[in-house]
Amino acid sequence: MDIIEKARELGKMIGESEQFIRMQNAEDAQMNDAQAQELIKSYNEKRSDIGERMKSESLEKNDMIALRQELQNEFNKLMENEVIFEYIEAKKEYEQLMKSVNDVITYSMTGEESSDCSSGGGCSSCSGCH
């Protein structure tokens, strides 16, 4: 079996994984939730506004801290929404799966362990990161 065929097989397995399916479902739910979309729009506008203010104004340390706190407060509003929270958590889990897959592939090719393998013992001591 050639490399491309193995890549297709791996892609199919990832597409059928619990992590991928959870992320897709959470993304669909978020995209179809009007309140979630409004919160995201509001957050992005606030983030853009604060970013511009940080660039264009000569800010003192306390002003910068206040702007960062203002942005953190907006982010906290996002995280209070169950639909958005589920999407963020599902996406993190999927991204960890993909990182683990890449770490295993790299180890299999080079024999070098990832410096931040989540299992703590390096790739040689696990059957795949979790």
Backbone as XML, in Angstrom:
<?xml version="1.0"?>
<chain id="A" units="angstrom">
  <residue number="1" name="MET">
    <atom name="N" x="0.856" y="-1.188" z="0.000"/>
    <atom name="CA" x="0.000" y="0.000" z="0.000"/>
    <atom name="C" x="0.897" y="1.246" z="0.000"/>
  </residue>
  <residue number="2" name="ASP">
    <atom name="N" x="0.582" y="2.205" z="-0.819"/>
    <atom name="CA" x="1.433" y="3.378" z="-0.918"/>
    <atom name="C" x="1.053" y="4.449" z="0.113"/>
  </residue>
  <residue number="3" name="ILE">
    <atom name="N" x="1.882" y="5.471" z="0.186"/>
    <atom name="CA" x="1.725" y="6.542" z="1.168"/>
    <atom name="C" x="0.385" y="7.265" z="1.010"/>
  </residue>
  <residue number="4" name="ILE">
    <atom name="N" x="0.007" y="7.563" z="-0.213"/>
    <atom name="CA" x="-1.237" y="8.295" z="-0.455"/>
    <atom name="C" x="-2.433" y="7.476" z="0.022"/>
  </residue>
  <residue number="5" name="GLU">
    <atom name="N" x="-2.402" y="6.188" z="-0.223"/>
    <atom name="CA" x="-3.497" y="5.321" z="0.232"/>
    <atom name="C" x="-3.567" y="5.310" z="1.766"/>
  </residue>
  <residue number="6" name="LYS">
    <atom name="N" x="-2.429" y="5.239" z="2.414"/>
    <atom name="CA" x="-2.395" y="5.293" z="3.886"/>
    <atom name="C" x="-2.911" y="6.641" z="4.382"/>
  </residue>
  <residue number="7" name="ALA">
    <atom name="N" x="-2.571" y="7.724" z="3.681"/>
    <atom name="CA" x="-3.062" y="9.053" z="4.059"/>
    <atom name="C" x="-4.587" y="9.109" z="3.947"/>
  </residue>
  <residue number="8" name="ARG">
    <atom name="N" x="-5.121" y="8.521" z="2.886"/>
    <atom name="CA" x="-6.589" y="8.469" z="2.733"/>
    <atom name="C" x="-7.217" y="7.689" z="3.884"/>
  </residue>
  <residue number="9" name="GLU">
    <atom name="N" x="-6.609" y="6.577" z="4.222"/>
    <atom name="CA" x="-7.109" y="5.742" z="5.313"/>
    <atom name="C" x="-7.076" y="6.516" z="6.638"/>
  </residue>
  <residue number="10" name="LEU">
    <atom name="N" x="-5.963" y="7.206" z="6.896"/>
    <atom name="CA" x="-5.850" y="8.010" z="8.110"/>
    <atom name="C" x="-6.882" y="9.133" z="8.111"/>
  </residue>
  <residue number="11" name="GLY">
    <atom name="N" x="-7.041" y="9.804" z="6.980"/>
    <atom name="CA" x="-8.034" y="10.874" z="6.876"/>
    <atom name="C" x="-9.440" y="10.371" z="7.151"/>
  </residue>
  <residue number="12" name="LYS">
    <atom name="N" x="-9.754" y="9.213" z="6.620"/>
    <atom name="CA" x="-11.078" y="8.617" z="6.850"/>
    <atom name="C" x="-11.263" y="8.313" z="8.336"/>
  </residue>
  <residue number="13" name="MET">
    <atom name="N" x="-10.238" y="7.760" z="8.967"/>
    <atom name="CA" x="-10.325" y="7.432" z="10.390"/>
    <atom name="C" x="-10.488" y="8.699" z="11.233"/>
  </residue>
  <residue number="14" name="ILE">
    <atom name="N" x="-9.747" y="9.733" z="10.889"/>
    <atom name="CA" x="-9.876" y="10.995" z="11.628"/>
    <atom name="C" x="-11.280" y="11.554" z="11.430"/>
  </residue>
  <residue number="15" name="GLY">
    <atom name="N" x="-11.786" y="11.502" z="10.200"/>
    <atom name="CA" x="-13.130" y="11.996" z="9.909"/>
    <atom name="C" x="-14.225" y="11.241" z="10.647"/>
  </residue>
  <residue number="16" name="GLU">
    <atom name="N" x="-13.945" y="10.015" z="11.021"/>
    <atom name="CA" x="-14.912" y="9.202" z="11.764"/>
    <atom name="C" x="-14.664" y="9.232" z="13.267"/>
  </residue>
  <residue number="17" name="SER">
    <atom name="N" x="-13.630" y="9.956" z="13.687"/>
    <atom name="CA" x="-13.279" y="9.981" z="15.111"/>
    <atom name="C" x="-14.302" y="10.768" z="15.928"/>
  </residue>
  <residue number="18" name="GLU">
    <atom name="N" x="-14.391" y="10.405" z="17.182"/>
    <atom name="CA" x="-15.278" y="11.096" z="18.119"/>
    <atom name="C" x="-14.935" y="12.581" z="18.188"/>
  </residue>
  <residue number="19" name="GLN">
    <atom name="N" x="-13.647" y="12.899" z="18.186"/>
    <atom name="CA" x="-13.216" y="14.289" z="18.292"/>
    <atom name="C" x="-13.666" y="15.123" z="17.101"/>
  </residue>
  <residue number="20" name="PHE">
    <atom name="N" x="-13.498" y="14.576" z="15.895"/>
    <atom name="CA" x="-13.881" y="15.308" z="14.689"/>
    <atom name="C" x="-15.396" y="15.487" z="14.624"/>
  </residue>
  <residue number="21" name="ILE">
    <atom name="N" x="-16.114" y="14.429" z="14.896"/>
    <atom name="CA" x="-17.577" y="14.501" z="14.844"/>
    <atom name="C" x="-18.107" y="15.481" z="15.878"/>
  </residue>
  <residue number="22" name="ARG">
    <atom name="N" x="-17.551" y="15.434" z="17.084"/>
    <atom name="CA" x="-17.973" y="16.388" z="18.127"/>
    <atom name="C" x="-17.711" y="17.824" z="17.682"/>
  </residue>
  <residue number="23" name="MET">
    <atom name="N" x="-16.518" y="18.077" z="17.111"/>
    <atom name="CA" x="-16.187" y="19.425" z="16.672"/>
    <atom name="C" x="-17.129" y="19.880" z="15.561"/>
  </residue>
  <residue number="24" name="GLN">
    <atom name="N" x="-17.402" y="19.016" z="14.586"/>
    <atom name="CA" x="-18.310" y="19.366" z="13.493"/>
    <atom name="C" x="-19.712" y="19.687" z="14.014"/>
  </residue>
  <residue number="25" name="ASN">
    <atom name="N" x="-20.208" y="18.859" z="14.916"/>
    <atom name="CA" x="-21.536" y="19.101" z="15.490"/>
    <atom name="C" x="-21.579" y="20.409" z="16.271"/>
  </residue>
  <residue number="26" name="ALA">
    <atom name="N" x="-20.529" y="20.669" z="17.036"/>
    <atom name="CA" x="-20.468" y="21.899" z="17.813"/>
    <atom name="C" x="-20.366" y="23.122" z="16.906"/>
  </residue>
  <residue number="27" name="GLU">
    <atom name="N" x="-19.611" y="23.004" z="15.820"/>
    <atom name="CA" x="-19.488" y="24.102" z="14.870"/>
    <atom name="C" x="-20.832" y="24.392" z="14.199"/>
  </residue>
  <residue number="28" name="ASP">
    <atom name="N" x="-21.529" y="23.338" z="13.792"/>
    <atom name="CA" x="-22.848" y="23.516" z="13.191"/>
    <atom name="C" x="-23.811" y="24.192" z="14.162"/>
  </residue>
  <residue number="29" name="ALA">
    <atom name="N" x="-23.801" y="23.736" z="15.408"/>
    <atom name="CA" x="-24.685" y="24.322" z="16.420"/>
    <atom name="C" x="-24.368" y="25.798" z="16.620"/>
  </residue>
  <residue number="30" name="GLN">
    <atom name="N" x="-23.083" y="26.120" z="16.674"/>
    <atom name="CA" x="-22.676" y="27.518" z="16.868"/>
    <atom name="C" x="-23.083" y="28.385" z="15.680"/>
  </residue>
  <residue number="31" name="MET">
    <atom name="N" x="-22.886" y="27.873" z="14.484"/>
    <atom name="CA" x="-23.220" y="28.641" z="13.286"/>
    <atom name="C" x="-24.727" y="28.892" z="13.171"/>
  </residue>
  <residue number="32" name="ASN">
    <atom name="N" x="-25.529" y="28.006" z="13.741"/>
    <atom name="CA" x="-26.981" y="28.123" z="13.642"/>
    <atom name="C" x="-27.630" y="28.735" z="14.877"/>
  </residue>
  <residue number="33" name="ASP">
    <atom name="N" x="-26.823" y="29.211" z="15.807"/>
    <atom name="CA" x="-27.341" y="29.811" z="17.036"/>
    <atom name="C" x="-27.190" y="31.332" z="16.937"/>
  </residue>
  <residue number="34" name="ALA">
    <atom name="N" x="-28.317" y="32.035" z="16.852"/>
    <atom name="CA" x="-28.299" y="33.497" z="16.660"/>
    <atom name="C" x="-27.600" y="34.210" z="17.811"/>
  </residue>
  <residue number="35" name="GLN">
    <atom name="N" x="-27.843" y="33.770" z="19.035"/>
    <atom name="CA" x="-27.214" y="34.421" z="20.192"/>
    <atom name="C" x="-25.698" y="34.230" z="20.145"/>
  </residue>
  <residue number="36" name="ALA">
    <atom name="N" x="-25.255" y="33.028" z="19.815"/>
    <atom name="CA" x="-23.816" y="32.774" z="19.723"/>
    <atom name="C" x="-23.192" y="33.643" z="18.640"/>
  </residue>
  <residue number="37" name="GLN">
    <atom name="N" x="-23.848" y="33.745" z="17.500"/>
    <atom name="CA" x="-23.318" y="34.566" z="16.405"/>
    <atom name="C" x="-23.229" y="36.039" z="16.803"/>
  </residue>
  <residue number="38" name="GLU">
    <atom name="N" x="-24.221" y="36.525" z="17.531"/>
    <atom name="CA" x="-24.204" y="37.919" z="17.980"/>
    <atom name="C" x="-23.073" y="38.154" z="18.982"/>
  </residue>
  <residue number="39" name="LEU">
    <atom name="N" x="-22.865" y="37.211" z="19.891"/>
    <atom name="CA" x="-21.770" y="37.336" z="20.858"/>
    <atom name="C" x="-20.416" y="37.336" z="20.158"/>
  </residue>
  <residue number="40" name="ILE">
    <atom name="N" x="-20.255" y="36.476" z="19.174"/>
    <atom name="CA" x="-18.997" y="36.413" z="18.427"/>
    <atom name="C" x="-18.768" y="37.708" z="17.666"/>
  </residue>
  <residue number="41" name="LYS">
    <atom name="N" x="-19.803" y="38.205" z="17.027"/>
    <atom name="CA" x="-19.694" y="39.471" z="16.291"/>
    <atom name="C" x="-19.307" y="40.608" z="17.239"/>
  </residue>
  <residue number="42" name="SER">
    <atom name="N" x="-19.955" y="40.670" z="18.377"/>
    <atom name="CA" x="-19.666" y="41.707" z="19.366"/>
    <atom name="C" x="-18.230" y="41.594" z="19.873"/>
  </residue>
  <residue number="43" name="TYR">
    <atom name="N" x="-17.797" y="40.380" z="20.154"/>
    <atom name="CA" x="-16.431" y="40.163" z="20.633"/>
    <atom name="C" x="-15.413" y="40.599" z="19.585"/>
  </residue>
  <residue number="44" name="ASN">
    <atom name="N" x="-15.629" y="40.207" z="18.338"/>
    <atom name="CA" x="-14.694" y="40.571" z="17.274"/>
    <atom name="C" x="-14.626" y="42.077" z="17.070"/>
  </residue>
  <residue number="45" name="GLU">
    <atom name="N" x="-15.755" y="42.743" z="17.154"/>
    <atom name="CA" x="-15.763" y="44.206" z="17.032"/>
    <atom name="C" x="-15.009" y="44.844" z="18.192"/>
  </residue>
  <residue number="46" name="LYS">
    <atom name="N" x="-15.238" y="44.362" z="19.399"/>
    <atom name="CA" x="-14.562" y="44.899" z="20.585"/>
    <atom name="C" x="-13.062" y="44.639" z="20.494"/>
  </residue>
  <residue number="47" name="ARG">
    <atom name="N" x="-12.693" y="43.435" z="20.069"/>
    <atom name="CA" x="-11.281" y="43.086" z="19.934"/>
    <atom name="C" x="-10.598" y="43.998" z="18.922"/>
  </residue>
  <residue number="48" name="SER">
    <atom name="N" x="-11.264" y="44.236" z="17.803"/>
    <atom name="CA" x="-10.715" y="45.112" z="16.776"/>
    <atom name="C" x="-10.567" y="46.538" z="17.301"/>
  </residue>
  <residue number="49" name="ASP">
    <atom name="N" x="-11.592" y="47.006" z="17.975"/>
    <atom name="CA" x="-11.564" y="48.358" z="18.545"/>
    <atom name="C" x="-10.431" y="48.507" z="19.560"/>
  </residue>
  <residue number="50" name="ILE">
    <atom name="N" x="-10.308" y="47.552" z="20.436"/>
    <atom name="CA" x="-9.251" y="47.618" z="21.450"/>
    <atom name="C" x="-7.886" y="47.507" z="20.794"/>
  </residue>
  <residue number="51" name="GLY">
    <atom name="N" x="-7.757" y="46.667" z="19.792"/>
    <atom name="CA" x="-6.487" y="46.548" z="19.075"/>
    <atom name="C" x="-6.075" y="47.864" z="18.436"/>
  </residue>
  <residue number="52" name="GLU">
    <atom name="N" x="-7.030" y="48.539" z="17.827"/>
    <atom name="CA" x="-6.739" y="49.840" z="17.219"/>
    <atom name="C" x="-6.351" y="50.874" z="18.284"/>
  </residue>
  <residue number="53" name="ARG">
    <atom name="N" x="-7.054" y="50.845" z="19.388"/>
    <atom name="CA" x="-6.735" y="51.783" z="20.470"/>
    <atom name="C" x="-5.351" y="51.515" z="21.037"/>
  </residue>
  <residue number="54" name="MET">
    <atom name="N" x="-4.968" y="50.269" z="21.116"/>
    <atom name="CA" x="-3.636" y="49.932" z="21.631"/>
    <atom name="C" x="-2.541" y="50.399" z="20.676"/>
  </residue>
  <residue number="55" name="LYS">
    <atom name="N" x="-2.826" y="50.364" z="19.383"/>
    <atom name="CA" x="-1.838" y="50.780" z="18.387"/>
    <atom name="C" x="-1.743" y="52.297" z="18.256"/>
  </residue>
  <residue number="56" name="SER">
    <atom name="N" x="-2.890" y="52.958" z="18.290"/>
    <atom name="CA" x="-2.909" y="54.379" z="17.928"/>
    <atom name="C" x="-2.702" y="55.330" z="19.098"/>
  </residue>
  <residue number="57" name="GLU">
    <atom name="N" x="-2.953" y="54.900" z="20.281"/>
    <atom name="CA" x="-2.831" y="55.794" z="21.427"/>
    <atom name="C" x="-1.542" y="55.507" z="22.178"/>
  </residue>
  <residue number="58" name="SER">
    <atom name="N" x="-0.987" y="56.569" z="22.761"/>
    <atom name="CA" x="0.164" y="56.339" z="23.637"/>
    <atom name="C" x="-0.412" y="56.002" z="25.011"/>
  </residue>
  <residue number="59" name="LEU">
    <atom name="N" x="-0.338" y="54.745" z="25.329"/>
    <atom name="CA" x="-0.975" y="54.255" z="26.542"/>
    <atom name="C" x="0.037" y="54.043" z="27.655"/>
  </residue>
  <residue number="60" name="GLU">
    <atom name="N" x="-0.416" y="54.349" z="28.829"/>
    <atom name="CA" x="0.390" y="54.042" z="30.002"/>
    <atom name="C" x="0.082" y="52.611" z="30.411"/>
  </residue>
  <residue number="61" name="LYS">
    <atom name="N" x="0.909" y="52.084" z="31.286"/>
    <atom name="CA" x="0.767" y="50.689" z="31.701"/>
    <atom name="C" x="-0.635" y="50.405" z="32.247"/>
  </residue>
  <residue number="62" name="ASN">
    <atom name="N" x="-1.174" y="51.284" z="33.068"/>
    <atom name="CA" x="-2.504" y="51.071" z="33.643"/>
    <atom name="C" x="-3.596" y="51.076" z="32.576"/>
  </residue>
  <residue number="63" name="ASP">
    <atom name="N" x="-3.438" y="51.916" z="31.567"/>
    <atom name="CA" x="-4.405" y="51.945" z="30.471"/>
    <atom name="C" x="-4.370" y="50.635" z="29.682"/>
  </residue>
  <residue number="64" name="MET">
    <atom name="N" x="-3.169" y="50.145" z="29.445"/>
    <atom name="CA" x="-3.010" y="48.884" z="28.716"/>
    <atom name="C" x="-3.641" y="47.739" z="29.510"/>
  </residue>
  <residue number="65" name="ILE">
    <atom name="N" x="-3.424" y="47.733" z="30.803"/>
    <atom name="CA" x="-4.009" y="46.698" z="31.667"/>
    <atom name="C" x="-5.531" y="46.775" z="31.613"/>
  </residue>
  <residue number="66" name="ALA">
    <atom name="N" x="-6.072" y="47.979" z="31.640"/>
    <atom name="CA" x="-7.522" y="48.166" z="31.602"/>
    <atom name="C" x="-8.105" y="47.662" z="30.271"/>
  </residue>
  <residue number="67" name="LEU">
    <atom name="N" x="-7.407" y="47.927" z="29.172"/>
    <atom name="CA" x="-7.876" y="47.459" z="27.870"/>
    <atom name="C" x="-7.831" y="45.931" z="27.779"/>
  </residue>
  <residue number="68" name="ARG">
    <atom name="N" x="-6.778" y="45.364" z="28.308"/>
    <atom name="CA" x="-6.686" y="43.898" z="28.308"/>
    <atom name="C" x="-7.798" y="43.280" z="29.149"/>
  </residue>
  <residue number="69" name="GLN">
    <atom name="N" x="-8.101" y="43.924" z="30.281"/>
    <atom name="CA" x="-9.178" y="43.425" z="31.136"/>
    <atom name="C" x="-10.536" y="43.565" z="30.440"/>
  </residue>
  <residue number="70" name="GLU">
    <atom name="N" x="-10.708" y="44.649" z="29.724"/>
    <atom name="CA" x="-11.952" y="44.860" z="28.971"/>
    <atom name="C" x="-12.135" y="43.750" z="27.927"/>
  </residue>
  <residue number="71" name="LEU">
    <atom name="N" x="-11.056" y="43.408" z="27.242"/>
    <atom name="CA" x="-11.120" y="42.336" z="26.252"/>
    <atom name="C" x="-11.355" y="40.984" z="26.933"/>
  </residue>
  <residue number="72" name="GLN">
    <atom name="N" x="-10.719" y="40.761" z="28.066"/>
    <atom name="CA" x="-10.927" y="39.516" z="28.804"/>
    <atom name="C" x="-12.384" y="39.392" z="29.248"/>
  </residue>
  <residue number="73" name="ASN">
    <atom name="N" x="-12.986" y="40.494" z="29.665"/>
    <atom name="CA" x="-14.397" y="40.487" z="30.063"/>
    <atom name="C" x="-15.291" y="40.095" z="28.887"/>
  </residue>
  <residue number="74" name="GLU">
    <atom name="N" x="-14.968" y="40.597" z="27.695"/>
    <atom name="CA" x="-15.737" y="40.230" z="26.501"/>
    <atom name="C" x="-15.576" y="38.742" z="26.190"/>
  </residue>
  <residue number="75" name="PHE">
    <atom name="N" x="-14.353" y="38.238" z="26.352"/>
    <atom name="CA" x="-14.117" y="36.819" z="26.116"/>
    <atom name="C" x="-14.892" y="35.972" z="27.127"/>
  </residue>
  <residue number="76" name="ASN">
    <atom name="N" x="-14.930" y="36.425" z="28.369"/>
    <atom name="CA" x="-15.671" y="35.698" z="29.399"/>
    <atom name="C" x="-17.154" y="35.598" z="29.048"/>
  </residue>
  <residue number="77" name="LYS">
    <atom name="N" x="-17.688" y="36.632" z="28.411"/>
    <atom name="CA" x="-19.086" y="36.590" z="27.965"/>
    <atom name="C" x="-19.281" y="35.473" z="26.943"/>
  </residue>
  <residue number="78" name="LEU">
    <atom name="N" x="-18.296" y="35.331" z="26.052"/>
    <atom name="CA" x="-18.365" y="34.247" z="25.071"/>
    <atom name="C" x="-18.407" y="32.893" z="25.771"/>
  </residue>
  <residue number="79" name="MET">
    <atom name="N" x="-17.541" y="32.731" z="26.750"/>
    <atom name="CA" x="-17.410" y="31.440" z="27.411"/>
    <atom name="C" x="-18.622" y="31.094" z="28.278"/>
  </residue>
  <residue number="80" name="GLU">
    <atom name="N" x="-19.442" y="32.071" z="28.584"/>
    <atom name="CA" x="-20.661" y="31.810" z="29.349"/>
    <atom name="C" x="-21.746" y="31.195" z="28.464"/>
  </residue>
  <residue number="81" name="ASN">
    <atom name="N" x="-21.597" y="31.336" z="27.168"/>
    <atom name="CA" x="-22.561" y="30.768" z="26.235"/>
    <atom name="C" x="-22.230" y="29.294" z="26.034"/>
  </residue>
  <residue number="82" name="GLU">
    <atom name="N" x="-23.168" y="28.405" z="26.344"/>
    <atom name="CA" x="-22.919" y="26.963" z="26.284"/>
    <atom name="C" x="-22.549" y="26.481" z="24.885"/>
  </residue>
  <residue number="83" name="VAL">
    <atom name="N" x="-23.157" y="27.044" z="23.873"/>
    <atom name="CA" x="-22.890" y="26.618" z="22.495"/>
    <atom name="C" x="-21.465" y="26.979" z="22.093"/>
  </residue>
  <residue number="84" name="ILE">
    <atom name="N" x="-21.041" y="28.186" z="22.423"/>
    <atom name="CA" x="-19.674" y="28.621" z="22.107"/>
    <atom name="C" x="-18.666" y="27.835" z="22.926"/>
  </residue>
  <residue number="85" name="PHE">
    <atom name="N" x="-18.954" y="27.655" z="24.207"/>
    <atom name="CA" x="-18.053" y="26.906" z="25.086"/>
    <atom name="C" x="-17.844" y="25.486" z="24.557"/>
  </residue>
  <residue number="86" name="GLU">
    <atom name="N" x="-18.920" y="24.839" z="24.153"/>
    <atom name="CA" x="-18.819" y="23.477" z="23.623"/>
    <atom name="C" x="-17.967" y="23.459" z="22.356"/>
  </residue>
  <residue number="87" name="TYR">
    <atom name="N" x="-18.142" y="24.438" z="21.477"/>
    <atom name="CA" x="-17.346" y="24.481" z="20.257"/>
    <atom name="C" x="-15.862" y="24.648" z="20.590"/>
  </residue>
  <residue number="88" name="ILE">
    <atom name="N" x="-15.546" y="25.559" z="21.492"/>
    <atom name="CA" x="-14.141" y="25.805" z="21.851"/>
    <atom name="C" x="-13.514" y="24.552" z="22.460"/>
  </residue>
  <residue number="89" name="GLU">
    <atom name="N" x="-14.238" y="23.894" z="23.350"/>
    <atom name="CA" x="-13.717" y="22.686" z="23.981"/>
    <atom name="C" x="-13.564" y="21.558" z="22.955"/>
  </residue>
  <residue number="90" name="ALA">
    <atom name="N" x="-14.548" y="21.386" z="22.084"/>
    <atom name="CA" x="-14.485" y="20.339" z="21.066"/>
    <atom name="C" x="-13.325" y="20.598" z="20.100"/>
  </residue>
  <residue number="91" name="LYS">
    <atom name="N" x="-13.132" y="21.852" z="19.747"/>
    <atom name="CA" x="-12.041" y="22.194" z="18.830"/>
    <atom name="C" x="-10.682" y="21.934" z="19.476"/>
  </residue>
  <residue number="92" name="LYS">
    <atom name="N" x="-10.549" y="22.257" z="20.761"/>
    <atom name="CA" x="-9.293" y="21.986" z="21.470"/>
    <atom name="C" x="-8.989" y="20.490" z="21.481"/>
  </residue>
  <residue number="93" name="GLU">
    <atom name="N" x="-10.024" y="19.681" z="21.736"/>
    <atom name="CA" x="-9.844" y="18.238" z="21.778"/>
    <atom name="C" x="-9.426" y="17.705" z="20.401"/>
  </residue>
  <residue number="94" name="TYR">
    <atom name="N" x="-10.059" y="18.212" z="19.347"/>
    <atom name="CA" x="-9.707" y="17.800" z="17.992"/>
    <atom name="C" x="-8.274" y="18.228" z="17.658"/>
  </residue>
  <residue number="95" name="GLU">
    <atom name="N" x="-7.909" y="19.453" z="18.005"/>
    <atom name="CA" x="-6.555" y="19.934" z="17.728"/>
    <atom name="C" x="-5.513" y="19.115" z="18.480"/>
  </residue>
  <residue number="96" name="GLN">
    <atom name="N" x="-5.844" y="18.667" z="19.685"/>
    <atom name="CA" x="-4.920" y="17.809" z="20.426"/>
    <atom name="C" x="-4.756" y="16.466" z="19.728"/>
  </residue>
  <residue number="97" name="LEU">
    <atom name="N" x="-5.869" y="15.926" z="19.218"/>
    <atom name="CA" x="-5.787" y="14.681" z="18.450"/>
    <atom name="C" x="-4.851" y="14.861" z="17.262"/>
  </residue>
  <residue number="98" name="MET">
    <atom name="N" x="-5.026" y="15.943" z="16.507"/>
    <atom name="CA" x="-4.199" y="16.179" z="15.328"/>
    <atom name="C" x="-2.732" y="16.376" z="15.703"/>
  </residue>
  <residue number="99" name="LYS">
    <atom name="N" x="-2.474" y="17.049" z="16.801"/>
    <atom name="CA" x="-1.098" y="17.223" z="17.264"/>
    <atom name="C" x="-0.486" y="15.869" z="17.618"/>
  </residue>
  <residue number="100" name="SER">
    <atom name="N" x="-1.277" y="15.044" z="18.289"/>
    <atom name="CA" x="-0.789" y="13.714" z="18.658"/>
    <atom name="C" x="-0.482" y="12.878" z="17.422"/>
  </residue>
  <residue number="101" name="VAL">
    <atom name="N" x="-1.355" y="12.936" z="16.427"/>
    <atom name="CA" x="-1.125" y="12.212" z="15.178"/>
    <atom name="C" x="0.171" y="12.700" z="14.535"/>
  </residue>
  <residue number="102" name="ASN">
    <atom name="N" x="0.347" y="14.003" z="14.458"/>
    <atom name="CA" x="1.567" y="14.553" z="13.860"/>
    <atom name="C" x="2.808" y="14.170" z="14.656"/>
  </residue>
  <residue number="103" name="ASP">
    <atom name="N" x="2.692" y="14.167" z="15.996"/>
    <atom name="CA" x="3.830" y="13.762" z="16.830"/>
    <atom name="C" x="4.216" y="12.311" z="16.565"/>
  </residue>
  <residue number="104" name="VAL">
    <atom name="N" x="3.223" y="11.436" z="16.445"/>
    <atom name="CA" x="3.495" y="10.019" z="16.194"/>
    <atom name="C" x="4.124" y="9.840" z="14.809"/>
  </residue>
  <residue number="105" name="ILE">
    <atom name="N" x="3.614" y="10.552" z="13.822"/>
    <atom name="CA" x="4.195" y="10.466" z="12.479"/>
    <atom name="C" x="5.645" y="10.931" z="12.496"/>
  </residue>
  <residue number="106" name="THR">
    <atom name="N" x="5.888" y="12.068" z="13.135"/>
    <atom name="CA" x="7.258" y="12.595" z="13.213"/>
    <atom name="C" x="8.178" y="11.614" z="13.922"/>
  </residue>
  <residue number="107" name="TYR">
    <atom name="N" x="7.714" y="11.058" z="15.034"/>
    <atom name="CA" x="8.533" y="10.093" z="15.762"/>
    <atom name="C" x="8.814" y="8.857" z="14.899"/>
  </residue>
  <residue number="108" name="SER">
    <atom name="N" x="7.791" y="8.416" z="14.188"/>
    <atom name="CA" x="7.951" y="7.232" z="13.346"/>
    <atom name="C" x="8.959" y="7.469" z="12.224"/>
  </residue>
  <residue number="109" name="MET">
    <atom name="N" x="9.043" y="8.698" z="11.745"/>
    <atom name="CA" x="9.978" y="9.030" z="10.661"/>
    <atom name="C" x="11.391" y="9.263" z="11.174"/>
  </residue>
  <residue number="110" name="THR">
    <atom name="N" x="11.498" y="9.990" z="12.296"/>
    <atom name="CA" x="12.806" y="10.460" z="12.752"/>
    <atom name="C" x="13.342" y="9.750" z="13.981"/>
  </residue>
  <residue number="111" name="GLY">
    <atom name="N" x="12.454" y="9.150" z="14.754"/>
    <atom name="CA" x="12.880" y="8.553" z="16.017"/>
    <atom name="C" x="13.051" y="9.586" z="17.114"/>
  </residue>
  <residue number="112" name="GLU">
    <atom name="N" x="12.775" y="10.853" z="16.783"/>
    <atom name="CA" x="12.896" y="11.926" z="17.772"/>
    <atom name="C" x="11.542" y="12.206" z="18.399"/>
  </residue>
  <residue number="113" name="GLU">
    <atom name="N" x="11.553" y="12.292" z="19.718"/>
    <atom name="CA" x="10.323" y="12.569" z="20.439"/>
    <atom name="C" x="10.005" y="14.051" z="20.406"/>
  </residue>
  <residue number="114" name="SER">
    <atom name="N" x="8.729" y="14.346" z="20.409"/>
    <atom name="CA" x="8.289" y="15.729" z="20.501"/>
    <atom name="C" x="8.670" y="16.255" z="21.872"/>
  </residue>
  <residue number="115" name="SER">
    <atom name="N" x="9.114" y="17.490" z="21.925"/>
    <atom name="CA" x="9.525" y="18.067" z="23.208"/>
    <atom name="C" x="8.348" y="18.364" z="24.117"/>
  </residue>
  <residue number="116" name="ASP">
    <atom name="N" x="7.136" y="18.329" z="23.570"/>
    <atom name="CA" x="5.970" y="18.633" z="24.408"/>
    <atom name="C" x="4.888" y="17.573" z="24.292"/>
  </residue>
  <residue number="117" name="CYS">
    <atom name="N" x="5.304" y="16.329" z="24.138"/>
    <atom name="CA" x="4.332" y="15.235" z="24.040"/>
    <atom name="C" x="3.480" y="15.219" z="25.304"/>
  </residue>
  <residue number="118" name="SER">
    <atom name="N" x="2.176" y="15.183" z="25.113"/>
    <atom name="CA" x="1.257" y="15.326" z="26.240"/>
    <atom name="C" x="1.264" y="14.139" z="27.185"/>
  </residue>
  <residue number="119" name="SER">
    <atom name="N" x="1.848" y="13.007" z="26.773"/>
    <atom name="CA" x="1.850" y="11.854" z="27.660"/>
    <atom name="C" x="2.926" y="11.966" z="28.735"/>
  </residue>
  <residue number="120" name="GLY">
    <atom name="N" x="3.844" y="12.904" z="28.548"/>
    <atom name="CA" x="4.872" y="13.136" z="29.553"/>
    <atom name="C" x="6.083" y="12.236" z="29.385"/>
  </residue>
  <residue number="121" name="GLY">
    <atom name="N" x="5.917" y="11.051" z="28.804"/>
    <atom name="CA" x="7.022" y="10.131" z="28.685"/>
    <atom name="C" x="7.631" y="10.100" z="27.309"/>
  </residue>
  <residue number="122" name="GLY">
    <atom name="N" x="7.168" y="10.951" z="26.414"/>
    <atom name="CA" x="7.669" y="10.921" z="25.060"/>
    <atom name="C" x="6.947" y="9.893" z="24.235"/>
  </residue>
  <residue number="123" name="CYS">
    <atom name="N" x="7.091" y="9.974" z="22.931"/>
    <atom name="CA" x="6.342" y="9.116" z="22.019"/>
    <atom name="C" x="6.739" y="7.649" z="22.132"/>
  </residue>
  <residue number="124" name="SER">
    <atom name="N" x="7.969" y="7.373" z="22.501"/>
    <atom name="CA" x="8.401" y="5.979" z="22.565"/>
    <atom name="C" x="7.712" y="5.231" z="23.697"/>
  </residue>
  <residue number="125" name="SER">
    <atom name="N" x="7.159" y="5.947" z="24.654"/>
    <atom name="CA" x="6.540" y="5.281" z="25.796"/>
    <atom name="C" x="5.036" y="5.189" z="25.690"/>
  </residue>
  <residue number="126" name="CYS">
    <atom name="N" x="4.463" y="5.599" z="24.550"/>
    <atom name="CA" x="3.005" y="5.540" z="24.452"/>
    <atom name="C" x="2.573" y="4.954" z="23.122"/>
  </residue>
  <residue number="127" name="SER">
    <atom name="N" x="1.314" y="4.627" z="23.060"/>
    <atom name="CA" x="0.764" y="4.113" z="21.802"/>
    <atom name="C" x="-0.033" y="5.186" z="21.090"/>
  </residue>
  <residue number="128" name="GLY">
    <atom name="N" x="0.236" y="6.410" z="21.403"/>
    <atom name="CA" x="-0.479" y="7.544" z="20.841"/>
    <atom name="C" x="-0.862" y="8.500" z="21.954"/>
  </residue>
  <residue number="129" name="CYS">
    <atom name="N" x="-0.603" y="9.747" z="21.755"/>
    <atom name="CA" x="-0.899" y="10.731" z="22.800"/>
    <atom name="C" x="-2.396" y="10.848" z="22.997"/>
  </residue>
  <residue number="130" name="HIS">
    <atom name="N" x="-2.770" y="11.289" z="24.147"/>
    <atom name="CA" x="-4.201" y="11.427" z="24.482"/>
    <atom name="C" x="-4.573" y="12.870" z="24.637"/>
  </residue>
</chain>
